[in-house]
Amino acid sequence: MIRRFYAGIMISLPLSILLGGVSVAYAQVHISVSKAFGEKVIVAVPLFDVDGGTIVAPEDVRDVLLFDLSNSGYFSLVANTEFVDETETEDRVSGRINFQEWAALGAEVLVKGKIEGTLSEMSIEATVYDLAQGKPIFGRRYSGRHGEWRAAVHRISDDIVKQLTGEEGVAQTRIAFVSNVTGAKEIYVMDYDGENRRRVTRDNAIAIYPDWFPGAEDLIYTMIRDSRQETRRVNIETGTTSRVTSFPGLNAFAAPSPRGGEVVMTLSRDGNPEIYRLRADGSEPRRLTFGRSTESSPCWSQDGRRIAYVSDRSGAPQTYTMSATGGSPQRLTYQGRYNTSPDWSPKGDLVAFTAKIDGVFQICTVDVGSKEIVRLTAGPGDKEDPSWARNGRHIVYSVTSGGKSDLYMLDIYELEPVRLTSGAGDYLSPAWSD
């Protein structure tokens, strides 16, 4: 059994190892250091050993793994890599792990590994040790082509997060966004850390407002050509697109349901921008809101029972919720006169949104139950369009400053922004995959 600590609660769970596709059970292993909320596990990651003709640098593997673990929010790193590498050298010379020396560096967990490969294939093997017990926690081998090494490292980090915290990691997720780097607004996707950016749409038009279908294989977005709007679905691997809606007027802010069989979106087919619920193929539109106000930017709760959206029925944009079948709206935000772009946390307790505060757009959350608002960002530059990661802990959003827009990631508990994009062009309207 291994004890996992989260939010001050200790949970005991069974432990197993998957190594090379074969399941192996380790002996009883316990993490002996009890963690209160906010405390982190201190981890040491020496350079992985290299065997064979691999062209993957161990320094690159470690950099990605350290980034993943550090940004998960659950781990802190042994800062002095020189001491880490010296201790690893001593281990390799002696042929054994000196657990006391590793613990003397302040580490509680040790991650060792080996990189093997030929000119065309590679594998990365990682083993995680509990230093207090002097025993392995789990290990796994990840195989693939050389170009997939980053994906393998992301899998390692997500497995470490899951094994030691019980929470889902986000290192294997992706972020869709809008960029004008080619001169026209198109939809792109990238890894959660900003790497492996690639263009998805090639409509020779304006592509905006992307959102993910469950499974992270398809996106829905709005395409504008010659002042006419339609929503389209695109497969991110093949680039194959299909039309979802092309009603007269506004076709925007489409959001797939948690199960993917339906979408909610804003249509003005009846004259006024209203919220509609449709099948995923655009058929059977059902109007959910009725009034003279403008209704926009709908999103689903994780259980699919409620929808958050923006309405100016009070005289200024505010966030409301309603049943996913329609009915009486309930106002969610009251502070400030401009609150837009809601996104419902996968945990169901919070809605992130954009608020105009002292003339600058900032990212806030509102508790669905208590209506308490927490401001997450500060300072100059407009922060807009928050989107939750699947762990309900991280948010991606855009920051516009000096005429340039880029994407940032934020841990809502640590509030230290991590910049994900840079270079030519603007990066806007992010959507985080599940």
C-alpha positions as CSV (number, residue, x, y, z in Angstrom):
1,M,0.0,0.0,0.0
2,I,1.1,3.6,-0.6
3,R,-0.3,6.5,1.2
4,R,-1.3,9.4,-0.9
5,F,-1.8,12.9,0.6
6,Y,-4.1,15.5,-0.8
7,A,-5.6,18.5,0.9
8,G,-4.6,17.2,4.2
9,I,-6.4,13.9,3.8
10,M,-4.5,10.6,3.8
11,I,-5.8,7.9,1.5
12,S,-4.4,4.3,1.3
13,L,-4.5,2.7,-2.1
14,P,-3.1,-0.5,-3.6
15,L,0.2,-0.3,-5.4
16,S,1.3,-2.0,-8.6
17,I,4.0,-1.6,-11.3
18,L,3.8,-1.9,-15.0
19,L,7.2,-2.5,-16.5
20,G,7.6,-3.4,-20.2
21,G,3.9,-4.3,-20.5
22,V,4.1,-6.8,-17.6
23,S,2.3,-6.1,-14.4
24,V,4.5,-6.7,-11.3
25,A,3.4,-6.1,-7.7
26,Y,6.0,-4.6,-5.4
27,A,6.1,-5.4,-1.7
28,Q,4.3,-3.2,0.8
29,V,5.6,0.3,0.3
30,H,4.7,3.4,2.3
31,I,5.4,7.1,1.9
32,S,6.3,7.8,5.5
33,V,6.2,11.7,5.4
34,S,2.7,13.0,6.1
35,K,1.8,16.0,4.0
36,A,-0.6,18.8,5.1
37,F,-2.4,20.8,2.5
38,G,0.0,22.9,0.4
39,E,3.1,20.9,1.3
40,K,5.0,19.3,-1.5
41,V,7.0,16.1,-2.0
42,I,10.7,16.9,-2.6
43,V,12.0,15.0,-5.6
44,A,15.5,14.4,-7.0
45,V,15.9,13.6,-10.7
46,P,19.4,12.7,-11.8
47,L,20.3,12.4,-15.5
48,F,19.0,9.2,-16.9
49,D,21.5,6.6,-18.0
50,V,21.9,6.1,-21.8
51,D,22.4,2.8,-23.5
52,G,22.4,2.2,-27.3
53,G,22.2,4.5,-30.3
54,T,19.6,6.8,-28.9
55,I,19.8,10.4,-30.1
56,V,17.7,11.7,-27.2
57,A,19.8,13.8,-24.8
58,P,19.4,12.9,-21.1
59,E,19.5,16.6,-20.3
60,D,16.5,17.2,-22.5
61,V,14.6,14.3,-20.9
62,R,15.3,15.6,-17.4
63,D,14.4,19.2,-18.3
64,V,10.9,18.1,-19.5
65,L,10.3,15.8,-16.5
66,L,11.4,18.6,-14.1
67,F,9.1,21.1,-15.8
68,D,6.2,18.6,-15.6
69,L,6.7,17.7,-11.9
70,S,7.3,21.3,-10.8
71,N,4.3,22.7,-12.6
72,S,2.0,19.9,-11.3
73,G,1.8,21.7,-8.0
74,Y,2.6,18.7,-5.9
75,F,6.4,18.5,-6.1
76,S,9.4,20.7,-5.3
77,L,12.8,19.9,-6.8
78,V,16.2,19.4,-5.2
79,A,17.7,22.7,-6.5
80,N,21.3,21.8,-6.7
81,T,21.6,19.6,-9.8
82,E,25.4,19.5,-9.3
83,F,25.0,17.6,-6.0
84,V,22.3,15.4,-7.7
85,D,24.6,14.4,-10.5
86,E,27.5,13.8,-8.1
87,T,25.4,11.4,-6.0
88,E,24.2,9.7,-9.2
89,T,27.8,9.2,-10.3
90,E,28.6,7.6,-7.0
91,D,25.7,5.3,-7.3
92,R,26.8,4.1,-10.8
93,V,30.4,3.5,-9.6
94,S,29.2,1.5,-6.6
95,G,26.5,-0.3,-8.5
96,R,23.9,0.4,-5.8
97,I,21.6,3.2,-4.6
98,N,22.8,5.1,-1.5
99,F,19.5,6.1,-0.1
100,Q,21.0,7.9,2.8
101,E,23.0,10.2,0.5
102,W,19.9,11.0,-1.5
103,A,17.9,11.7,1.6
104,A,20.8,14.0,2.8
105,L,20.1,16.2,-0.2
106,G,16.6,16.9,1.2
107,A,14.8,14.6,-1.2
108,E,11.9,12.3,-0.2
109,V,11.4,10.7,-3.6
110,L,14.1,9.7,-6.2
111,V,13.4,9.2,-9.9
112,K,16.0,7.2,-11.8
113,G,15.9,6.1,-15.4
114,K,17.5,4.7,-18.5
115,I,17.2,5.7,-22.1
116,E,17.7,3.0,-24.7
117,G,17.4,3.1,-28.4
118,T,18.4,2.4,-32.0
119,L,18.4,4.8,-34.9
120,S,14.7,4.5,-35.3
121,E,13.2,3.5,-31.9
122,M,13.8,4.3,-28.3
123,S,12.5,3.5,-24.9
124,I,12.6,5.3,-21.6
125,E,12.5,3.4,-18.4
126,A,11.8,5.2,-15.1
127,T,11.7,3.9,-11.5
128,V,10.5,5.9,-8.5
129,Y,11.9,5.3,-5.1
130,D,10.7,6.2,-1.6
131,L,13.9,7.3,0.1
132,A,12.6,7.0,3.7
133,Q,11.8,3.3,3.1
134,G,14.7,2.7,0.7
135,K,12.3,0.8,-1.7
136,P,10.9,1.3,-5.2
137,I,7.4,2.7,-5.5
138,F,6.8,1.9,-9.1
139,G,8.5,1.7,-12.5
140,R,7.5,1.7,-16.1
141,R,9.0,1.4,-19.5
142,Y,7.8,3.6,-22.4
143,S,8.6,2.7,-26.0
144,G,8.2,4.6,-29.3
145,R,9.9,6.4,-32.0
146,H,12.6,9.0,-31.3
147,G,10.2,11.9,-32.2
148,E,7.9,10.7,-29.4
149,W,10.3,11.0,-26.5
150,R,8.6,14.1,-25.1
151,A,5.2,12.2,-25.1
152,A,6.9,9.4,-23.2
153,V,8.3,11.8,-20.6
154,H,4.9,13.4,-20.2
155,R,3.5,9.9,-19.5
156,I,6.1,9.3,-16.9
157,S,5.3,12.5,-15.1
158,D,1.5,11.9,-15.2
159,D,2.0,8.4,-13.8
160,I,4.2,9.8,-10.9
161,V,1.5,12.4,-10.1
162,K,-1.2,9.7,-10.2
163,Q,0.7,7.2,-8.1
164,L,1.8,9.7,-5.4
165,T,-1.3,12.0,-5.2
166,G,-4.2,10.1,-6.6
167,E,-4.9,13.1,-8.9
168,E,-4.8,13.1,-12.7
169,G,-1.8,14.8,-14.3
170,V,-2.1,17.2,-17.2
171,A,1.2,16.7,-19.0
172,Q,-0.4,14.6,-21.8
173,T,-3.1,17.1,-22.5
174,R,-3.1,19.7,-25.3
175,I,-4.2,23.2,-25.8
176,A,-6.1,24.5,-28.8
177,F,-5.9,28.2,-29.6
178,V,-6.2,30.9,-32.3
179,S,-3.1,32.5,-33.9
180,N,-2.5,34.9,-36.7
181,V,1.1,33.9,-37.1
182,T,0.5,33.2,-40.8
183,G,-1.4,36.4,-41.3
184,A,-4.9,35.0,-40.9
185,K,-6.6,33.7,-37.8
186,E,-6.4,29.9,-37.8
187,I,-6.8,27.2,-35.2
188,Y,-3.7,25.5,-33.8
189,V,-2.9,22.9,-31.1
190,M,0.1,22.4,-28.9
191,D,1.3,20.3,-26.0
192,Y,0.3,21.7,-22.6
193,D,3.8,23.1,-22.1
194,G,3.7,25.1,-25.3
195,E,5.7,22.7,-27.4
196,N,4.8,21.0,-30.7
197,R,2.6,23.7,-32.0
198,R,0.9,22.9,-35.3
199,R,-1.8,24.4,-37.5
200,V,-5.1,22.5,-37.7
201,T,-7.4,24.6,-39.9
202,R,-6.7,25.6,-43.5
203,D,-10.0,27.2,-44.5
204,N,-8.6,30.4,-46.1
205,A,-11.0,32.2,-43.8
206,I,-11.1,33.4,-40.2
207,A,-11.2,30.6,-37.6
208,I,-12.0,31.4,-34.0
209,Y,-13.5,30.1,-30.7
210,P,-12.1,26.5,-30.6
211,D,-13.4,24.0,-28.1
212,W,-12.7,20.3,-27.6
213,F,-14.9,17.3,-28.1
214,P,-14.4,14.6,-25.4
215,G,-11.5,12.4,-26.2
216,A,-9.4,15.3,-27.6
217,E,-9.5,14.2,-31.2
218,D,-11.9,16.7,-32.6
219,L,-12.4,20.4,-32.2
220,I,-15.4,22.6,-32.9
221,Y,-14.9,26.2,-34.0
222,T,-16.5,29.2,-35.8
223,M,-15.4,30.0,-39.3
224,I,-16.1,33.4,-40.9
225,R,-15.9,33.9,-44.6
226,D,-17.3,36.9,-46.5
227,S,-19.2,38.0,-43.4
228,R,-21.0,34.7,-43.1
229,Q,-20.5,32.5,-40.1
230,E,-20.7,28.8,-39.6
231,T,-19.4,26.3,-37.0
232,R,-17.2,23.4,-38.2
233,R,-15.8,20.3,-36.7
234,V,-12.2,19.3,-37.4
235,N,-10.1,16.2,-36.6
236,I,-6.8,17.5,-35.3
237,E,-4.8,14.6,-36.8
238,T,-6.2,14.4,-40.3
239,G,-7.5,18.0,-40.7
240,T,-10.8,16.6,-42.0
241,T,-13.6,19.2,-41.5
242,S,-17.4,19.0,-41.6
243,R,-20.0,21.7,-41.2
244,V,-22.0,21.7,-37.9
245,T,-24.2,24.8,-38.3
246,S,-24.6,27.6,-40.9
247,F,-27.7,29.4,-39.7
248,P,-28.3,33.0,-40.8
249,G,-26.5,35.5,-38.4
250,L,-24.3,34.6,-35.5
251,N,-23.0,31.0,-35.1
252,A,-20.5,31.2,-32.3
253,F,-19.2,30.0,-28.9
254,A,-20.0,26.3,-29.5
255,A,-19.2,24.0,-26.6
256,P,-19.5,20.2,-26.7
257,S,-21.3,18.4,-23.9
258,P,-19.2,16.3,-21.5
259,R,-20.3,13.2,-23.4
260,G,-19.9,14.8,-26.8
261,G,-23.3,14.0,-28.2
262,E,-24.6,17.6,-28.0
263,V,-23.4,21.2,-28.2
264,V,-24.6,24.5,-26.7
265,M,-23.8,27.7,-28.6
266,T,-25.0,31.2,-29.4
267,L,-27.3,31.6,-32.5
268,S,-29.1,34.7,-33.8
269,R,-31.3,32.7,-36.2
270,D,-34.4,34.2,-34.6
271,G,-33.1,37.7,-34.5
272,N,-31.6,38.0,-31.0
273,P,-28.4,36.2,-29.8
274,E,-29.7,33.4,-27.7
275,I,-28.4,30.1,-26.2
276,Y,-29.3,27.0,-28.2
277,R,-28.8,23.3,-27.5
278,L,-28.2,21.0,-30.6
279,R,-27.1,17.6,-31.5
280,A,-23.3,17.3,-32.2
281,D,-24.1,17.3,-35.9
282,G,-26.0,20.6,-35.7
283,S,-29.5,19.1,-36.0
284,E,-32.5,19.6,-33.8
285,P,-31.7,23.0,-32.5
286,R,-33.6,23.8,-29.3
287,R,-33.7,27.4,-27.9
288,L,-32.9,27.7,-24.2
289,T,-33.1,31.4,-23.5
290,F,-35.8,33.9,-24.4
291,G,-35.6,37.7,-23.9
292,R,-34.4,41.0,-25.4
293,S,-30.9,40.7,-23.9
294,T,-27.8,39.2,-25.5
295,E,-26.9,35.7,-24.3
296,S,-23.5,34.3,-25.2
297,S,-20.5,32.1,-24.2
298,P,-22.2,29.0,-22.8
299,C,-20.3,26.2,-21.1
300,W,-21.4,22.9,-19.5
301,S,-21.0,21.8,-15.9
302,Q,-19.0,18.5,-15.7
303,D,-22.1,16.5,-15.0
304,G,-23.9,18.0,-18.0
305,R,-26.9,19.2,-15.9
306,R,-26.3,22.9,-15.9
307,I,-24.9,25.6,-18.2
308,A,-23.1,28.8,-17.4
309,Y,-23.3,31.7,-19.8
310,V,-23.1,35.5,-20.2
311,S,-26.1,37.8,-20.3
312,D,-26.5,41.6,-20.3
313,R,-30.0,41.4,-19.0
314,S,-28.9,43.4,-15.9
315,G,-27.6,46.2,-18.1
316,A,-24.0,44.9,-18.3
317,P,-22.4,41.5,-19.0
318,Q,-22.7,39.1,-16.1
319,T,-22.4,35.3,-15.7
320,Y,-25.5,33.3,-15.1
321,T,-26.4,29.6,-14.8
322,M,-29.4,27.6,-15.8
323,S,-30.6,24.0,-16.3
324,A,-29.2,22.3,-19.4
325,T,-32.8,22.0,-20.5
326,G,-33.5,25.8,-20.1
327,G,-35.6,27.4,-17.5
328,S,-35.1,30.3,-15.0
329,P,-31.6,31.7,-15.0
330,Q,-29.7,32.2,-11.7
331,R,-27.2,35.1,-11.6
332,L,-23.7,33.9,-10.5
333,T,-21.6,37.1,-10.5
334,Y,-22.6,40.4,-8.8
335,Q,-19.3,42.2,-8.2
336,G,-18.2,44.5,-11.0
337,R,-20.0,45.5,-14.1
338,Y,-18.3,43.3,-16.7
339,N,-17.9,39.6,-16.2
340,T,-17.6,37.4,-19.2
341,S,-16.1,34.2,-20.7
342,P,-17.1,31.6,-18.1
343,D,-15.6,28.1,-17.9
344,W,-16.9,25.5,-15.5
345,S,-14.2,23.6,-13.5
346,P,-14.1,19.9,-14.0
347,K,-14.5,19.6,-10.2
348,G,-17.8,21.4,-10.5
349,D,-17.2,23.8,-7.6
350,L,-15.8,26.9,-9.5
351,V,-16.5,28.9,-12.6
352,A,-13.5,30.8,-14.0
353,F,-14.3,34.0,-15.8
354,T,-12.9,37.3,-17.2
355,A,-13.7,40.4,-15.1
356,K,-13.0,44.1,-15.9
357,I,-11.3,45.5,-12.8
358,D,-10.0,49.1,-12.7
359,G,-10.1,49.2,-16.5
360,V,-8.1,46.0,-17.0
361,F,-9.4,42.5,-17.7
362,Q,-8.4,40.0,-15.0
363,I,-9.1,36.3,-14.4
364,C,-11.3,35.4,-11.4
365,T,-13.2,32.4,-10.1
366,V,-16.6,32.3,-8.4
367,D,-17.7,29.5,-6.1
368,V,-21.0,28.1,-7.5
369,G,-22.4,27.5,-4.1
370,S,-21.3,30.5,-2.0
371,K,-20.9,33.0,-4.9
372,E,-17.5,34.0,-3.4
373,I,-15.2,35.5,-6.0
374,V,-11.4,35.1,-5.9
375,R,-9.2,37.2,-8.1
376,L,-6.3,35.1,-9.6
377,T,-4.4,37.7,-11.7
378,A,-3.2,41.2,-11.2
379,G,-1.1,43.9,-12.9
380,P,-1.2,45.5,-16.4
381,G,-2.2,43.6,-19.5
382,D,-5.6,42.2,-20.3
383,K,-6.0,38.6,-19.2
384,E,-8.9,36.9,-20.9
385,D,-10.7,33.6,-21.9
386,P,-9.8,31.2,-19.1
387,S,-10.0,27.5,-19.8
388,W,-9.6,24.8,-17.1
389,A,-7.3,21.8,-17.2
390,R,-8.9,18.4,-16.4
391,N,-7.4,18.5,-12.9
392,G,-9.4,21.6,-11.9
393,R,-6.2,23.1,-10.6
394,H,-4.7,24.8,-13.7
395,I,-6.0,27.4,-16.0
396,V,-4.7,28.7,-19.4
397,Y,-5.6,32.2,-20.6
398,S,-4.4,34.9,-22.9
399,V,-2.6,38.1,-21.9
400,T,-2.5,41.1,-24.2
401,S,0.1,43.8,-23.5
402,G,1.7,46.3,-25.8
403,G,-0.3,45.1,-28.7
404,K,0.9,41.5,-28.4
405,S,-1.1,38.5,-27.1
406,D,0.4,35.3,-25.6
407,L,-0.9,32.3,-23.6
408,Y,-0.1,31.7,-19.9
409,M,-0.7,28.8,-17.5
410,L,-1.7,29.4,-13.9
411,D,-1.9,27.1,-10.8
412,I,-4.9,28.6,-9.0
413,Y,-3.3,27.8,-5.6
414,E,0.2,29.1,-6.3
415,L,-0.7,32.0,-8.6
416,E,2.6,32.0,-10.5
417,P,2.0,32.5,-14.2
418,V,4.0,30.3,-16.7
419,R,4.3,31.8,-20.2
420,L,3.6,29.2,-22.9
421,T,4.0,31.1,-26.1
422,S,6.3,33.7,-27.6
423,G,7.6,34.9,-30.9
424,A,5.8,36.4,-33.9
425,G,2.0,36.6,-34.0
426,D,-0.8,36.6,-31.4
427,Y,-2.0,33.6,-29.4
428,L,-5.6,33.9,-28.3
429,S,-8.8,32.0,-27.2
430,P,-7.2,28.9,-25.6
431,A,-9.1,25.7,-24.9
432,W,-7.6,22.9,-22.7
433,S,-8.3,19.3,-23.7
434,D,-9.5,16.6,-21.3
